[in-house]
Amino acid sequence: MRRLPPLHALRAFEAAARHLHFARAAAELHLTPTAISHQIRLLEEILGVKLFHRYPRPIRLSAEGAALYPVLREGFDRMADVIAALSEPDARRPLTVSVTVAFASLWLMRRLPALRNEAGLNLKVEADNQPVDLSGGDVDFAVRYARQPGPEGHWRALFEDRLVPLCAPDLLCRHPVVRDADVLGLPLIAYRWSGGAEAAPSWHGWSRAAGLSQDVPEVSQHFSEEIHAIDSAIAGQGVVLASSVLAAASVAAGQLKPLSTTSLPGRSFWAVARNDHPRLEEVERFAAWARDSAGAPVAP
C-alpha cells in the first residue's frame, strides 16, 4: 500500500514550486497565500525536510524541493491529461504552447479567458525557461524571443519589445526623477539576461543611450529572473530596466511608472512551430489574436 502525503499539500507545493511565488500559487488553486504556506509546512513536517528557502526573498527551492518538484509536475500533468481524455473523449486536445515563466505569468495567463472567447483557442501552457525541442513531443508551438526568425520552423511575429526604466510611484514620491541622471540615483535592480548570446542590456548601456557621463552606481539587487526583478520594483525597492511587453499590465494598473523616454532595444516575440505541424492554422490564429490584443487593457 502506497504511503503518500495529503494530495492538497502536494498540489500546494507543486503550484508554489512552479511559480516560485505563494500568492500566484494561491490564485491558481483558489486559496489564500496563508493556506498555501500552511499546507507546504504540513508537507515539510511529514517529510522531515525543508522544501523552500524562504529568506532572503524571493523564495527558492531547497535541494529536496528541487528533487521532488519535477516528479510531482510530471505526475499531475499526466493525471490531468488522462482525466481530460476520459471526461471529454470527443473533444480536441488543447493547443500546447511552450513559454518562459515570465511570459506566462506577466502576459499570457491573464489573457487566457479572452483567447478562448475571442479566438476560440484553448491553450495548455508549458512554462519553462529552457527552449523546448519542437521536432517531437507534445508541444505544438513556442513563443520565442529573438531579433529575427531562425533558420528552421514556421515563425510568425507577435510584437516588438523595448527595455525601459520602471519603478513604483511611491518610490518617486521619496526620490523625484526630473531628468535621466536622476534615474541613476535610485537603487538599481538587475536580473540575469536569458535572451541569448548577445550582450545583455545593462544600466551602463542605458546610461550611454541617455548620453550621461556620470559613473553608474553598483546594482543594489540582482535576481536570476526578470519576473522577480519586476516584483521587487513594484514593491518599491528600486528601478528596473524591464521589458515593455511584460511590464505593460503593471504600468497600466499604476503599479509601475516609466521614468524616461530613453530605452534600449529589446527583441521581438514570435510564435514558432514546425513547418509541417498539422495545427498551423491554429498557431496562425493565436499569432493574429496576440498582435491584436497586445495593446488592449488587461487586469493585472
Secondary structure as GFF3:
##gff-version 3
##sequence-region A 1 300
A	DSSP	alpha_helix	7	19	.	.	.	ID=ss1
A	DSSP	alpha_helix	22	29	.	.	.	ID=ss2
A	DSSP	alpha_helix	33	47	.	.	.	ID=ss3
A	DSSP	beta_strand	52	53	.	.	.	ID=ss4
A	DSSP	beta_strand	60	61	.	.	.	ID=ss5
A	DSSP	alpha_helix	63	87	.	.	.	ID=ss6
A	DSSP	beta_strand	95	99	.	.	.	ID=ss7
A	DSSP	alpha_helix	101	103	.	.	.	ID=ss8
A	DSSP	pi_helix	104	108	.	.	.	ID=ss9
A	DSSP	three_ten_helix	109	111	.	.	.	ID=ss10
A	DSSP	alpha_helix	112	114	.	.	.	ID=ss11
A	DSSP	pi_helix	115	119	.	.	.	ID=ss12
A	DSSP	beta_strand	123	127	.	.	.	ID=ss13
A	DSSP	beta_strand	141	146	.	.	.	ID=ss14
A	DSSP	beta_strand	154	167	.	.	.	ID=ss15
A	DSSP	alpha_helix	169	174	.	.	.	ID=ss16
A	DSSP	alpha_helix	180	183	.	.	.	ID=ss17
A	DSSP	beta_strand	188	191	.	.	.	ID=ss18
A	DSSP	alpha_helix	203	209	.	.	.	ID=ss19
A	DSSP	beta_strand	221	223	.	.	.	ID=ss20
A	DSSP	alpha_helix	226	234	.	.	.	ID=ss21
A	DSSP	beta_strand	239	243	.	.	.	ID=ss22
A	DSSP	alpha_helix	248	252	.	.	.	ID=ss23
A	DSSP	beta_strand	257	258	.	.	.	ID=ss24
A	DSSP	beta_strand	264	273	.	.	.	ID=ss25
A	DSSP	alpha_helix	280	293	.	.	.	ID=ss26
###
